[in-house]
Amino acid sequence: MTNNWRLLDTGLRSPAQNIALSRALLESRRAREIPGTLRFLRCTRCVLLGNHQSPAQELDMDFCRESHIPVQR
């Protein structure tokens, strides 16, 4: 694999699509199937939580539901 990088602008996508794409890119890179990638992305309105964050502790879940704001890990 060469030392070339690529630029990828995936535009506005749902949080689920962005997370799935990130996973696919990471797995492909780990397998040395693709070059290093600098990706610009945007998510539709959402809340993204880290793996060890608790939605109940971090968020007002009632507000998120009422406002139709998806919560994604």
C-alpha atoms as a printed R data frame, in Angstrom:
   type eleno elety resid chain resno       x      y      z
1  ATOM     1    CA   MET     A     1   0.000  0.000  0.000
2  ATOM     2    CA   THR     A     2   1.369  3.405 -0.914
3  ATOM     3    CA   ASN     A     3   1.568  6.339  1.441
4  ATOM     4    CA   ASN     A     4  -1.165  8.218 -0.463
5  ATOM     5    CA   TRP     A     5  -4.179  9.564  1.376
6  ATOM     6    CA   ARG     A     6  -7.598 10.311  0.013
7  ATOM     7    CA   LEU     A     7 -10.149 12.973  0.835
8  ATOM     8    CA   LEU     A     8 -13.766 11.905  1.269
9  ATOM     9    CA   ASP     A     9 -16.687 14.292  1.775
10 ATOM    10    CA   THR     A    10 -19.786 12.233  2.546
11 ATOM    11    CA   GLY     A    11 -22.087 15.214  3.042
12 ATOM    12    CA   LEU     A    12 -25.144 15.248  5.274
13 ATOM    13    CA   ARG     A    13 -26.198 11.786  6.470
14 ATOM    14    CA   SER     A    14 -28.076 10.257  9.375
15 ATOM    15    CA   PRO     A    15 -26.030  9.331 12.446
16 ATOM    16    CA   ALA     A    16 -26.629  5.623 11.794
17 ATOM    17    CA   GLN     A    17 -25.298  5.945  8.223
18 ATOM    18    CA   ASN     A    18 -22.217  7.861  9.403
19 ATOM    19    CA   ILE     A    19 -21.430  5.316 12.114
20 ATOM    20    CA   ALA     A    20 -21.827  2.426  9.672
21 ATOM    21    CA   LEU     A    21 -19.596  4.146  7.124
22 ATOM    22    CA   SER     A    22 -16.962  4.894  9.760
23 ATOM    23    CA   ARG     A    23 -16.925  1.255 10.792
24 ATOM    24    CA   ALA     A    24 -16.611  0.061  7.192
25 ATOM    25    CA   LEU     A    25 -13.753  2.496  6.517
26 ATOM    26    CA   LEU     A    26 -11.912  1.494  9.698
27 ATOM    27    CA   GLU     A    27 -12.256 -2.218  8.980
28 ATOM    28    CA   SER     A    28 -11.118 -1.753  5.387
29 ATOM    29    CA   ARG     A    29  -8.147  0.324  6.496
30 ATOM    30    CA   ARG     A    30  -7.192 -2.214  9.148
31 ATOM    31    CA   ALA     A    31  -7.234 -4.909  6.449
32 ATOM    32    CA   ARG     A    32  -5.039 -2.631  4.274
33 ATOM    33    CA   GLU     A    33  -7.680 -2.615  1.552
34 ATOM    34    CA   ILE     A    34  -7.871  1.189  1.338
35 ATOM    35    CA   PRO     A    35  -5.430  4.074  1.873
36 ATOM    36    CA   GLY     A    36  -5.602  6.478  4.796
37 ATOM    37    CA   THR     A    37  -8.708  8.620  4.535
38 ATOM    38    CA   LEU     A    38  -9.492 12.122  5.734
39 ATOM    39    CA   ARG     A    39 -13.275 12.290  5.884
40 ATOM    40    CA   PHE     A    40 -15.505 15.307  6.258
41 ATOM    41    CA   LEU     A    41 -18.976 14.425  7.457
42 ATOM    42    CA   ARG     A    42 -22.093 16.031  8.784
43 ATOM    43    CA   CYS     A    43 -24.925 14.440 10.732
44 ATOM    44    CA   THR     A    44 -28.569 15.304 10.682
45 ATOM    45    CA   ARG     A    45 -29.839 16.639 13.997
46 ATOM    46    CA   CYS     A    46 -28.958 14.055 16.639
47 ATOM    47    CA   VAL     A    47 -27.126 13.296 19.853
48 ATOM    48    CA   LEU     A    48 -24.011 11.134 19.618
49 ATOM    49    CA   LEU     A    49 -22.927  9.396 22.815
50 ATOM    50    CA   GLY     A    50 -19.637  7.763 23.628
51 ATOM    51    CA   ASN     A    51 -19.499  4.079 24.480
52 ATOM    52    CA   HIS     A    52 -19.322  4.658 28.236
53 ATOM    53    CA   GLN     A    53 -21.836  7.496 28.438
54 ATOM    54    CA   SER     A    54 -25.265  6.841 29.911
55 ATOM    55    CA   PRO     A    55 -28.170  8.458 28.036
56 ATOM    56    CA   ALA     A    56 -30.154  8.770 31.272
57 ATOM    57    CA   GLN     A    57 -27.301 10.656 32.966
58 ATOM    58    CA   GLU     A    58 -26.247 12.790 30.019
59 ATOM    59    CA   LEU     A    59 -29.555 13.733 28.388
60 ATOM    60    CA   ASP     A    60 -33.111 14.797 28.914
61 ATOM    61    CA   MET     A    61 -34.519 11.753 27.141
62 ATOM    62    CA   ASP     A    62 -38.117 13.048 27.274
63 ATOM    63    CA   PHE     A    63 -37.034 16.180 25.416
64 ATOM    64    CA   CYS     A    64 -35.182 14.120 22.810
65 ATOM    65    CA   ARG     A    65 -38.236 11.923 22.222
66 ATOM    66    CA   GLU     A    66 -40.655 14.847 22.061
67 ATOM    67    CA   SER     A    67 -38.350 16.721 19.682
68 ATOM    68    CA   HIS     A    68 -37.705 13.653 17.513
69 ATOM    69    CA   ILE     A    69 -33.937 13.875 18.134
70 ATOM    70    CA   PRO     A    70 -32.345 10.463 17.616
71 ATOM    71    CA   VAL     A    71 -29.779  9.282 20.146
72 ATOM    72    CA   GLN     A    72 -26.992  7.183 18.659
73 ATOM    73    CA   ARG     A    73 -23.968  5.440 20.097
